[in-house]
Amino acid sequence: MMNNRNVLATLTLALACIGAMGVAGHANAADEPLRIGLIATYSGPYADYGRQFDAGIALYLKEHGGKIAGRKVEIIKKDTGGPAPDAAKRIAQELIVRDKASILTGLDFSPNAYAVGAIATQAKTPAIVMNAASSAITTSSPYVARLSFTVQQVTEPMAKYMLKQGVKEAYTVVADYAPGVDAETAFKKAFAAGGGKIAGELRTPMNNPDFSAYVQRIKDAKPQAVFFFFPSGVMPPAFLKVWKERGMEEAGIKLFATGEATDDSYLDATGDVALGLLTSHHYSYAHNSPKNQKFVKDFAAEFGGKLRPSYFAVTAYDAMEAIELALAKTKGDIAGDKVMEALRGMKFESPRGPVEIDPATRDIVQTVYIRRTERVKGELVNVEFDQFERVKDPAKEGK
């Protein structure tokens, strides 16, 4: 039996051969299914990410008879169990070489997306990011495009909004990993550019942190406001609970965040500690547009009340639309270079609003909304009341 090193060496050699020949040859026949490799989290504390991806894809395919560009679609799902770049890299290799996937997608965590970018380049296989939000991901490979968002893209509008509301001093609290650093960097830059002062900054560990000491440190510093960023899931509710318990609102300290803090799929479980929180993000379940109203209605009909669509489901749905539109341009040719060229400059209407792919950066351009968490008709929702249109990733402005 070959050891893991030999297996990876064999896969790498196969990838080089695929890259040299071009991928059009193995999946361009109209009678073959379009194989899409979905790399996501299906186990552990972030398993909801994969479920949301699945739901968004399933809804799109149901609406289109299970086909994209006239071909049946085969979704090949693989579980990374969370942020696991080595596993993501190995899975991407296997999807291309063994499973004959023509397109890679999913990619919920940034470390995984960076790892897969190298494989996409080697095999000349398009990789469409459905969530990973670290700014530099699209610079890691010419075969990567993003349909989700960047942390900096949704952070900068919040800094500008806070300044408009007269907030002149803020403390930052972020998770200590690449997107958290992106959020901290973007907030500090935009806030300082508008005359704001950073009163202090904290980075917290990703693994089950106890926020008590962090919140007490902030309370002792008595800043005017706090901006925080944590990934969707377990961290935001834990932080908000301690925030309420320590009486931070009564102490006069205002709280702001990005939309991960009130992710629609976790909002009911987060509960009333989220009420009144102001966040900035690109999608809300309560977004008031005909496209989203239909999306939410169809989602409920398909999945019942068991699952509320979040920004993960919307991006998965949009990624299928982007693939459909790209293959319409290429007339069904799935060669990596042709698909990537077709994605550049693409525009369409999403349940979140108008979206486009920047032709220079292959990154998403979209509206970022300012929302308040409210209870409407008995359920917690993010109610949008302000917006910033056609927002690019600030880290790539001018490129």
N, C-alpha and C positions, 0 to 999 in steps of 0.2 A: 504494500500500500504506500502511496505517496504521502509525505508529510505535508503540512500546511504550506510550507515555503515552496515546495515543488508544485503544489496545486496552483498557488498564486503565480508562479513563474510560467506555468503552462497557460493559464488564463491570460496573462500579460502578452505572451507570444501570440495567442489567438486574437487578442484585441489589436495588436499591431497589424496582423494580416487583414482583419476587417477594415481597419483604417486605411490600409494601402489600397484595398479593392474598392472601398466605398460600400455603404450599407444598402444601397438601392437594390442590389442584386438578390438579397435574401428575403425581401418582403414587399416587392413591388407588384407582384401578381395580384390581379383583382380578386381571384378566388381564395387568396390567403387572408386570414384575419389580420387586422392591424394590432400588433402586440405592443402594449404599453406597460412598462415596468413601474410599479407604484411602491416607492420606498418610504415607509412611514412607521409610526409608533402604534402598535396594537396591544402592547402589554405594559404593565407597570402603571405608575401614577399619571402618565400622560396618554393613556390608551384612547381617550376621547378624541385625540387628534386624528388617529386613523379612522375612527368611526365617522367623524365629520367628513373626511376626505371621501370615504366610500359612499356616503349619502349624497354628496354633491355630484359625484360622478354618476351614480346610479340614476339620479333624477334626470340629468342631462341625457343619458343614453336612452332612458325610457321615452323621453319626449322625441327622440330622433330614431326610434325603431332599433336601438342597439347598434347603430352604425355611425361611422364618421367617414365622410368623403365616399359614401357608398359601400364601405367595407365593414363587415362585422368587426366588433372590437373585442379583444381579449385583454382583460386587466389581470396582470400577474402581480399579486400583492406579496410584499416581503416586510417582515417586522424587524426593526432595529432595536426595539425595547427602550428607546429614548436616545439621548445624545451618545452616539457610538461611531465615530468616524471610521475606525478600522473595519467594523462590521458593514457600514454603509458602502465602503469602497469595495469590499469583497462581494457584497450583494449586487452592486452595479455591474461588476465584471461578469458574474454568473448570469445576470439578466440578459446581457448583450450576447455573450458567447454561447451559453447553454440554452437559454429560453428564446433567443432570437428577437428580443425586444427592439423595436425601431425607435422608441422614444422613452426616456426616463422622466419620472415626475414624482410628486409627493414632496419629500425633503422638508420635514417640519422643523428640524433643528439645524442651526447654522454650521456647526462642526461637520455634520453629515453632508451638507450641501457642498462645503469646500472640498471634502474628500471625493465626492462624486464628480466634481468639476474636472479633476485630473483624468478620470476614466472617460468622461464625455469627450474631452479633447483627443485622447488617444484613439478612441473608436470613431470619432466624428459623428457622435450620436447626440441629438438634441436633448437637453435636460431642462424641463420647465419647473421652476420652483413654485410650490403652492403655499409655502409659509416662511421658510427661513429668511430672517430679516436683517442679518448683518450686511452693512452697506457694500462691502467689497466683493460679495459673492459673484456678481456678474462680471467682475474683472478677472476672476480666477480662470475663466475659460470662455473662448468665443462661441462655445456651443451651449451656453447657459443663458436663459431668459427668465425673467421673474414676473409672475402675475399677481403676487401678493402685496407686499409693501416693504419699506425699510423702516427700521426703528427711528432713524433720523428724520425720515419723511413725516412721521406722525408726531414727533417730538417738537420740532421747530415751531409748528403752528401753535402748540400749547404755550411755549415760551412767549410768543408774540401776543397771544390772547391774554395771558397773565399781565403783561406789561400794559395792555390796553385797559385792564381793570384796575390799574393803579398799584399793582404789586411791584415793589422795588427791591425786595430782599427775599431770597429763597434758599432753602437747604435742599440738596439732592440726595436721594437714596436709590441705589440701583443694585440689581443682582450682579455678582462678580463673574461675568462671562462676556463674550464679544458683543452681543446686542446690548447688554447693560452698559458697557463702556461707550458704545455708540450713542445711546440715549443720553448719558452723562455729558459726552462731548458736544452733542448737538444742542442740548439745553443750555449749557454754559456759554457756548458761543453766541447763540441767538439772544439769550437773556442779557449778556454783557453788552452786545451790540446795541441793544435798546436802552442802555443805561442802568440795567439791573445789577445787583450785587449778590454774589454767591456767599451765603453765610456759613456754609460748611458742606461737606460731602461725605457720604458713607457708601461702601460697597459691602454687600452681605453675601455669605455663602449660599450656594444653590440647594444644598442638602439640608432640609428641615431646620432652618435657623429659628432660634428663639429671638423674637423681635423686641422683647421687653427692654433689654439694655440699650438697644439702638433708639427706641422711641423715647426712653428717659433722657438719653443724651440730647436728643432734639428738643425735648421740653425744657431742659436746663438752658439750652442756647437761646430759646425764645425768638426764633425767626418769625418773620411775617407770614411765610408760607413754606410748604414743602412740596417738591415734585418728586414722584417716585415711578420707577419702572421695574416690574417683575414679569416673567413669562406667565402666560395663562395657566391656571390650574391651582395648585395648592398654596402658593406663596401669597398672592394678593388677599385672600380671605383671612389668612393668619395675621398679616400685617394690619388689616383694617380692624380686626377684632381687638388687637392690642391698642391700636390708636383710640378706639372708643373707650376701652377700659381705663386708659390713662387720662381721659378727659382732655384730649388735645383740642377739640373744638371749643370746649368751654374756656380753654387757656387762650383762645383767640388766634390759634394757628390754622391757617387755611391749607387745604389739601387738594392737590391736583395730580393727575396721572395720565398715562396713555391707556388706550382701550383694553389692553390685556387685563387690566385690573378688574374690569367688569365684562369680561368675555361672556357673550350671551349664553353659551352652553353651560357655564358655571354659575350664572347669576342667581338662580333660584337657591342653589346650595349656599352661596355666599350670604344671602339674606339681607336683613335690614341694615347691617353695618355698611352696606354700599350706598344707602339712600343719600342723595344730595351730592355725591362725588362727581366732580367735573373731570371729564376725560376727553382725549382727542384720538380719533381713529377713523378708518376708512369705511367701516360698515357697522350698521346697527340692524338688528332684527326688526326694529320699529321704523326703519327708513321709509319715508313717505313718498313712494313713486309707484306707478302702475306696474313696472317691471318687478319690483321687489314684492309688492302685494301678491302678484301672481306666483312668484317664487315661494313665498311663505305659505300660501294656500296650497300649492301643489306639494310642497314639502310635508305639510301636515297630513294631506290626504295619503301620501305614500308611506309615511313613517308614524302616523298617529301622534299622540302626545308624548311619545317616549323620547323624542329628540328635537330640540329647538335648533334651527340652523345658526351657526356662528360664522365668523369670517373665514374659517377653515373650509366649511362647506361651500360658501360662495366662491372662493378662489378655485376650488376643485371644479365646480360647475363652469367657471370662466375659462379654466385651463382647457377643458374639452372644447369649448367654443373657439378658443384660439387655435387649437389643433385643426378643427374643422375649417376655419377660415384660411389657415396657412396651406392646407392640402388642396383647398379650392384654388389657391393661387398657383401652386406647383402642379396642378392637374393630377394629383394623386402621387406624385414622386416624393418618396420619403428620404431621399438623400439628405444628409445632415446639413450641408452647406445651403442647399435650396430651401429647406424648411426654415433655417435661421434667417435667411434673407427675407423670406415671406413674413416672418414675425415682426421684422423691423418696421416701425411706423404704423403698425396695425391699430385700428380704433374700432370700438364697439360699445354698445350699451350693456352694462352689467346690472344686476340687482342692487349693487352699491352706488350706481351712477355711471357717468361716462368714464371709460378707461382707455388708455393707449400705451403702446410700448415705444419708448424713446428709441429712435433709430440709431442714435449714437452709442447708447449705453446698454440697450436691451433690458432696461429697467422700467417699471410701471410708473405711469403718470396718472394722477387721479385726484379726486376731491377728498380733502380731510375735514372731518366734521368735529365740532365741539358739542359735547353731549352732557346731559345731567341724568343721573340715575333716579328714576321716579317709579312710583307704583301706579300703573294705569290699568283700570279694569281688573284689578286684583293681581296683576303680575308685574314683576320688576322688569323695566325696560330702560334702554338708553335713549333718551329723547334728544334728538338733534335740534340745536337752536342757532348755530352759527356755522360758517364754513369757509374754507380756503380752497379755491378752485385751481385745477391743473398744477398740483404740487409735484415737483420732481424730488428726487433724493438730493438733499442739500449738499452731500459730499461729492456729488457729480455735477453740480451746477456749472454751466459754461463748457461742459465737455461734449 
